[in-house]
Amino acid sequence: MPGPDGADAALERRPRLAVDVGTVRVGLAASDPDGMLATPVETLARDHRVRAGRLPKDLARIVREVGERCAGCVYVGLPKHLSGAESASSQAARAYAGTLALAVAPVEVRLVDERMSTVSAHQALQAAGRSGRRHREVVDQAAAVVILQYALDAERATGRRPGERVEVDPHLRPAGEGAVGDATDDGGATRT
């Protein structure tokens, strides 16, 4: 069991996921069980509808992916200004991560600094010959890959999970839909 700083006796051999939260789209990436390489999974349309007792479609899809992959950890990108200060986008990512952590508990959700992940994703797509117009379709996935690869590299370098653990009050755990493995909606995904 990880300590409060994310230290593990040994990091579990399980896939990790990463989420790049945007106002319109959410990028999703996954790693192999050994945590060596991050790969894109899909881009989800952000669902802002509030439905009593139901997760938004994008969150439900991520919850299902956590269950299907038996993920050991989910990293959520925390956008910050270059100065390190947080913004309204940071608070939105924190809220998203909190809802996700509640839905996937006891799987760990951690916030990691994602400064420059979108810029890096655009550069990587451009270097791969992807036209600017087509970036929008996959840039969120590519940003999630950047976030996850950073986290994987940090895990290997330190033996610990990077970032800030999102704490969950076990009394708030939702019943039924939203629990790992219970979500059934595809959330309007674009797979690569």
C-alpha positions in Angstrom: 0.0 0.0 0.0 1.4 3.4 -0.9 2.4 5.9 1.8 1.1 9.4 1.8 3.9 10.6 -0.5 3.2 7.8 -3.1 6.1 5.6 -2.0 5.6 1.9 -2.7 7.7 -1.0 -1.5 7.6 -1.9 -5.2 5.4 -0.5 -7.9 2.7 -2.9 -8.9 3.0 -4.5 -12.3 -0.3 -3.1 -13.7 -1.2 -0.8 -16.6 -1.5 2.9 -15.8 -3.8 5.4 -17.5 -3.6 9.1 -18.0 -6.2 11.7 -18.7 -5.9 15.1 -20.3 -9.0 17.1 -19.2 -10.2 19.8 -21.6 -13.4 21.7 -21.7 -14.5 20.1 -25.0 -12.6 16.9 -25.2 -10.7 14.5 -22.8 -7.7 12.6 -24.0 -7.0 9.1 -22.7 -3.7 7.1 -22.8 -2.6 3.8 -21.3 0.7 2.0 -20.6 1.8 -1.6 -20.7 1.7 -3.5 -17.3 5.4 -2.8 -16.8 4.9 0.9 -17.1 7.5 1.3 -19.9 5.6 3.0 -22.7 2.5 5.3 -23.0 0.2 4.9 -26.0 -2.9 6.8 -27.1 -6.3 5.2 -26.4 -9.0 7.6 -27.5 -10.4 11.1 -27.4 -13.7 11.5 -25.6 -16.3 14.2 -26.1 -16.6 16.0 -22.8 -20.1 15.5 -21.3 -21.2 18.4 -19.1 -24.8 17.1 -18.6 -25.8 16.6 -15.0 -27.9 13.4 -14.5 -28.8 12.3 -11.0 -27.0 9.2 -10.0 -25.1 8.9 -13.3 -21.6 9.8 -14.3 -21.1 11.9 -17.4 -20.4 9.7 -20.5 -16.7 10.6 -20.7 -16.1 9.7 -17.0 -18.1 6.5 -17.3 -15.9 5.5 -20.3 -12.7 6.1 -18.4 -14.1 4.1 -15.4 -14.9 1.2 -17.8 -11.3 1.4 -19.2 -9.8 1.3 -15.7 -11.8 -1.9 -15.0 -11.1 -3.5 -18.4 -7.4 -2.9 -18.1 -7.1 -3.6 -14.4 -5.3 -0.3 -14.1 -3.2 0.3 -11.0 -3.2 4.1 -11.2 -4.8 6.9 -13.2 -2.8 10.1 -13.7 -4.8 13.3 -14.4 -3.0 16.3 -15.9 -3.1 19.4 -13.7 -2.8 22.5 -15.8 -0.7 25.3 -14.3 0.7 28.6 -15.4 4.4 28.6 -16.3 4.9 30.3 -12.9 3.4 27.2 -11.2 0.3 29.1 -10.1 -3.0 27.3 -10.5 -5.9 28.7 -12.5 -9.6 28.0 -13.1 -8.5 25.2 -15.4 -6.6 23.7 -12.5 -9.7 23.7 -10.3 -11.7 22.1 -13.1 -9.1 19.3 -13.4 -9.1 18.9 -9.6 -12.9 18.5 -9.6 -12.8 16.0 -12.5 -10.1 14.0 -10.8 -12.1 14.0 -7.6 -15.1 12.6 -9.3 -13.0 10.0 -11.1 -11.2 9.0 -7.9 -14.6 8.4 -6.2 -15.8 6.3 -9.1 -12.6 4.1 -9.4 -11.7 3.7 -5.8 -9.7 1.9 -4.5 -7.6 2.5 -7.7 -5.3 5.4 -7.0 -5.8 8.7 -8.9 -3.0 11.2 -8.9 -2.7 14.8 -10.2 0.5 15.5 -12.2 1.8 18.8 -13.5 1.0 19.0 -17.2 2.6 22.3 -18.1 3.6 22.2 -21.8 1.9 18.8 -22.5 -0.3 20.2 -25.2 2.5 22.1 -26.7 4.7 18.9 -26.7 1.8 17.0 -28.2 1.3 19.5 -31.1 5.1 19.4 -31.8 5.1 15.6 -31.8 2.1 15.4 -34.2 3.7 18.0 -36.5 7.0 16.0 -36.4 5.0 12.9 -37.4 3.6 14.7 -40.4 0.1 15.2 -39.1 -1.4 18.4 -40.5 -2.5 21.2 -38.2 -6.2 20.7 -39.1 -6.0 17.1 -38.1 -4.3 17.8 -34.7 -7.6 18.6 -33.1 -8.9 15.0 -33.5 -6.0 13.5 -31.6 -4.1 16.2 -29.7 -5.9 15.4 -26.4 -4.8 11.8 -26.8 -1.3 12.9 -27.6 -1.3 15.2 -24.5 -2.4 12.3 -22.4 0.5 10.3 -23.7 2.9 13.1 -22.8 1.4 13.2 -19.3 1.6 9.4 -18.8 5.1 9.1 -20.2 6.3 11.8 -17.8 4.7 9.9 -14.9 6.2 6.5 -16.1 9.7 8.0 -16.4 9.3 9.6 -12.9 8.2 6.2 -11.5 11.3 4.5 -12.9 13.6 7.2 -11.7 12.3 7.5 -8.1 10.5 4.2 -7.4 7.4 6.3 -6.5 4.3 7.5 -8.1 4.7 11.2 -9.0 2.1 13.9 -8.3 -0.5 14.5 -5.7 -2.8 11.7 -4.6 -6.5 12.6 -4.9 -8.0 11.6 -1.5 -11.4 9.9 -1.5 -13.9 9.8 1.4 -15.0 6.2 1.4 -18.4 7.3 2.7 -19.0 9.2 -0.5 -18.4 6.1 -2.8 -21.2 6.0 -5.4 -23.2 2.8 -5.6 -24.1 1.1 -8.9 -23.2 2.9 -12.1 -19.8 4.5 -12.1 -18.1 1.9 -10.0 -15.1 0.2 -11.9 -16.5 -2.2 -14.4 -20.1 -0.9 -14.2 -20.0 1.9 -16.7 -21.4 1.1 -20.1 -21.5 4.2 -22.2 -18.8 4.8 -24.9 -18.9 8.6 -24.5 -18.5 9.5 -28.2 -15.0 8.2 -28.4 -12.5 8.6 -31.2 -10.1 5.7 -31.1 -6.7 5.6 -32.8 
